[in-house]
């Protein structure tokens, strides 16, 4: 087999540039595995990232078009490149593909072998594909950058979304007291995930409900981020996911401000898998669409309210 079905974009743009077509089936290079993709997940803003279209995060590198989007996947190892000792062919794996290479919206994808982890046995491929990027973002925000530990108070803005739902659950699993801002329809949902306090941002000001918090994880940006300084306790941490926080404001207030780009991390993904298998972490899936409807999936990211991730079902 030399060809595969794939979603590709031949020029920069949004969902309107995505086409479902035949593409060359990749071959794994040294240190890589070829994955028969079973499911892939799409991410808001992905088609606007410079890394989606070039071989550098800042867009200064070589143009890679035509490109295949969607960087989190679940599938089966089909072939191993030179020097790969594990995983083995036939193993079920999942992970986050580095952003500066083709993604998983295709029947096959090549992935560095050292960034994948065994798929949690309790999850289907569709549900597993909703985990890597969102859960790793949450893990790196809370563990690597904020150092959350038991007893800390964590405020999550946008707690019902793909990343936010993992921030709520992982923070709770770490022993933190969690406050989440969501729309009125999602109050019960985030409470079920582990939020001790759910704030309806439409009808309430979070400043009136939270009290001082040790960590803010902001997935909204704009005025929400700006208002968050006022609830952050001295020595606290504001982690901006939607936009970089103002470092000067952080210094003035005696707190830390962090902005980062999530990275593949097998060890963290294995820790996330343990939480899943223990029943302490559950991926929220908004809907599952066939690969051919990838354009509709990305349009939904731009236009619709969602609860959790949108997943592309690629194969059985």
C-alpha positions in Angstrom: 0.0 0.0 0.0 1.5 3.3 -1.1 -1.5 5.6 -0.6 -3.9 6.4 2.2 -6.9 8.6 2.9 -6.0 11.9 4.5 -7.2 15.4 5.3 -4.8 17.9 3.8 -4.5 21.7 3.3 -2.6 22.9 0.3 -2.5 26.5 1.3 -2.8 28.4 4.6 -6.3 29.2 5.8 -9.1 27.8 7.9 -11.5 24.8 7.5 -12.3 25.8 4.0 -8.8 24.8 2.9 -9.2 21.2 4.1 -9.7 18.4 1.5 -10.3 14.7 2.0 -8.0 13.0 -0.6 -5.4 10.4 -1.3 -1.9 11.1 0.0 1.3 9.1 0.1 1.5 6.7 3.0 4.5 7.7 5.1 7.4 5.4 6.1 8.9 5.5 9.6 12.5 6.9 9.8 15.1 6.0 12.5 13.5 6.3 15.9 10.0 6.5 14.5 6.9 4.3 14.4 4.2 4.1 11.8 0.8 4.3 13.5 -2.4 3.0 11.9 -4.6 5.8 13.2 -7.9 4.8 14.7 -9.0 8.2 15.9 -7.6 11.8 16.0 -8.8 14.9 17.9 -9.0 18.5 16.7 -7.9 21.6 18.6 -9.2 25.1 18.5 -6.9 27.5 16.8 -4.7 24.8 15.4 -5.1 26.0 11.8 -3.8 29.4 12.8 -0.5 28.2 14.4 2.7 28.9 12.5 3.9 25.4 13.5 1.0 23.8 11.6 2.4 25.1 8.3 6.1 25.2 8.8 8.9 23.2 10.5 9.4 25.8 13.3 7.2 26.9 16.1 7.6 30.6 15.2 6.9 30.2 11.5 10.4 31.1 10.4 11.2 27.7 9.0 10.4 25.8 5.8 6.9 25.8 4.5 5.4 22.2 4.8 2.3 22.5 2.7 0.4 20.3 1.9 -0.1 19.6 5.6 -2.1 17.1 7.6 -3.6 18.6 10.8 -4.7 17.1 14.1 -1.8 16.2 16.5 -3.4 13.9 19.1 -4.2 10.4 18.2 -4.9 6.8 19.2 -4.0 3.9 17.1 -2.0 0.7 16.5 1.7 0.4 15.7 2.0 -0.8 12.1 5.7 -0.6 11.6 8.9 0.4 13.4 11.8 2.3 12.1 15.5 1.5 12.7 16.6 1.7 16.3 13.1 1.4 17.8 12.9 -1.3 20.5 9.4 -0.4 21.8 6.5 -0.2 21.4 6.1 -3.3 19.3 4.0 -3.8 16.1 0.4 -4.4 17.1 0.6 -2.4 20.3 -2.2 0.1 20.9 -0.7 3.5 21.6 -1.7 7.1 21.9 0.1 10.4 22.1 0.8 13.9 20.9 2.6 14.4 17.6 5.1 17.3 17.6 3.4 20.3 16.0 6.1 20.9 13.4 5.3 17.7 11.5 2.2 16.2 9.9 -0.6 15.2 12.2 -3.0 12.3 12.5 -6.0 13.2 10.4 -5.1 10.3 8.1 -5.1 6.6 8.0 -1.4 6.5 8.9 1.0 8.8 10.7 4.7 8.6 11.6 5.5 9.5 15.2 8.7 9.6 17.3 8.6 6.4 19.3 9.7 8.1 22.5 6.6 10.3 22.8 3.9 7.7 22.7 2.4 5.7 25.6 0.3 2.6 25.8 -3.4 3.4 25.3 -5.4 3.1 28.5 -7.2 -0.3 28.2 -10.4 1.2 29.6 -10.8 3.6 26.8 -11.9 3.2 23.2 -9.7 4.7 20.5 -12.2 7.5 20.0 -12.1 8.5 23.7 -8.3 8.0 24.0 -7.7 10.4 21.1 -9.4 13.1 23.2 -6.7 12.9 25.9 -3.1 13.7 24.8 -2.9 17.4 23.9 -5.6 18.6 26.3 -4.5 16.5 29.3 -0.8 17.2 28.7 -1.6 20.9 28.6 -3.5 20.6 31.9 -0.7 18.5 33.5 2.1 20.8 32.4 0.2 23.9 33.6 -0.6 22.4 37.0 2.4 20.2 37.8 5.3 21.6 35.8 4.6 25.3 35.9 2.3 25.9 39.0 3.5 23.1 41.3 0.0 22.4 42.5 -0.1 20.2 45.7 -2.8 19.2 48.2 -4.6 22.1 49.8 -3.9 24.7 47.1 -6.9 26.7 45.6 -7.0 26.6 41.8 -9.3 28.8 39.7 -9.9 27.5 36.1 -11.5 29.8 33.5 -13.3 27.8 30.8 -13.6 24.6 32.9 -16.0 22.7 30.6 -13.8 22.8 27.4 -11.4 20.2 26.1 -8.4 21.5 28.2 -10.5 22.9 31.0 -12.2 19.7 31.8 -8.8 18.1 32.3 -7.6 21.0 34.4 -10.5 20.5 36.8 -10.1 16.8 37.1 -6.3 16.8 37.4 -6.3 19.6 39.9 -8.8 17.7 42.0 -6.8 14.5 41.7 -3.8 16.4 43.0 -5.7 17.4 46.1 -6.5 21.0 45.2 -9.7 22.9 45.9 -11.0 23.7 42.5 -13.1 26.7 41.4 -14.3 26.7 37.7 -15.9 29.4 35.6 -18.4 28.1 33.0 -21.6 28.9 31.2 -24.9 28.3 33.0 -25.5 25.0 31.2 -22.2 23.5 32.4 -22.4 24.2 36.2 -23.4 20.6 37.0 -20.9 19.2 34.5 -17.8 20.8 36.1 -19.1 19.9 39.6 -19.3 16.3 38.5 -15.6 16.5 37.4 -14.5 17.7 40.8 -14.9 21.4 41.0 -15.9 22.4 44.5 -17.3 25.7 43.3 -18.8 26.4 39.8 -19.3 30.0 38.8 -21.8 31.0 36.1 -19.8 33.7 34.3 -22.9 35.0 32.5 -24.7 35.9 35.7 -21.9 36.1 38.4 -18.6 37.8 38.8 -16.0 35.2 39.8 -14.3 37.8 42.0 -17.4 37.7 44.2 -17.3 33.8 44.6 -13.7 32.7 44.7 -11.8 34.5 47.5 -8.0 34.4 47.2 -6.6 31.6 45.0 -3.1 30.2 44.7 -3.2 29.3 41.0 -5.2 30.7 38.0 -5.3 28.6 34.8 -6.8 30.9 32.2 -8.3 29.4 29.0 -10.3 32.5 28.0 -8.0 35.5 27.9 -9.0 39.1 27.4 -10.8 40.8 30.3 -11.1 37.5 32.1 -7.3 37.2 32.3 -7.0 40.9 33.3 -9.5 40.5 36.2 -7.8 37.4 37.5 -4.9 39.3 39.0 -7.2 40.6 41.7 -8.0 37.2 43.1 -4.5 35.8 43.0 -2.9 35.5 46.4 0.6 36.8 47.0 3.2 34.4 45.7 0.6 32.8 43.4 0.8 31.7 39.8 -1.2 32.8 36.8 -0.9 30.4 33.9 -2.2 31.8 30.6 -3.1 29.2 28.0 -5.2 31.5 25.8 -2.8 34.4 25.9 0.5 35.4 27.6 -0.1 37.2 30.9 1.6 40.6 31.5 5.0 39.9 33.2 5.2 43.5 34.4 1.9 43.2 36.2 3.0 39.9 37.7 6.1 41.6 39.1 4.2 44.5 40.4 1.9 42.2 42.4 4.5 39.8 43.6 3.2 36.7 41.7 4.4 34.6 38.8 3.0 34.7 35.3 3.5 31.7 32.9 2.7 31.1 29.2 3.9 27.9 27.5 3.4 25.7 24.5 2.5 22.1 25.4 5.1 19.5 24.5 4.9 15.8 24.0 5.9 14.0 27.2 5.7 10.3 27.5 6.3 10.2 31.3 3.5 12.7 31.9 1.2 10.8 29.6 1.9 7.6 31.5 0.9 9.4 34.7 -2.3 10.6 33.1 -3.0 7.1 32.0 -2.7 5.9 35.5 -5.3 8.4 36.6 -7.6 7.2 33.8 -7.2 3.6 34.8 -7.9 4.4 38.4 -11.2 6.1 37.4 -10.0 9.5 38.5 -9.8 11.1 35.1 -12.3 10.8 32.3 -12.0 12.4 28.8 -15.0 14.6 27.8 -16.0 14.0 24.2 -18.4 16.5 22.6 -18.9 14.5 19.5 -17.3 12.0 17.1 -17.3 12.6 13.4 -15.9 10.6 10.4 -12.5 11.6 9.0 -14.2 13.0 5.8 -16.0 15.6 8.0 -12.8 17.1 9.4 -13.8 20.5 7.9 -17.1 20.4 9.8 -15.2 19.5 13.0 -12.9 22.5 12.7 -15.8 24.8 11.8 -17.5 23.7 15.0 -14.4 24.6 17.0 -14.8 28.2 15.7 -18.6 28.6 15.9 -20.1 26.4 18.6 -20.1 26.0 22.4 -18.6 22.6 23.2 -18.3 20.4 26.2 -15.0 18.5 25.7 -13.2 17.5 22.6 -14.3 16.9 19.0 -12.9 13.6 17.7 -12.4 12.2 14.2 -13.0 8.5 13.8 -10.5 7.2 11.3 -10.7 3.5 11.3 -11.8 0.3 13.2 
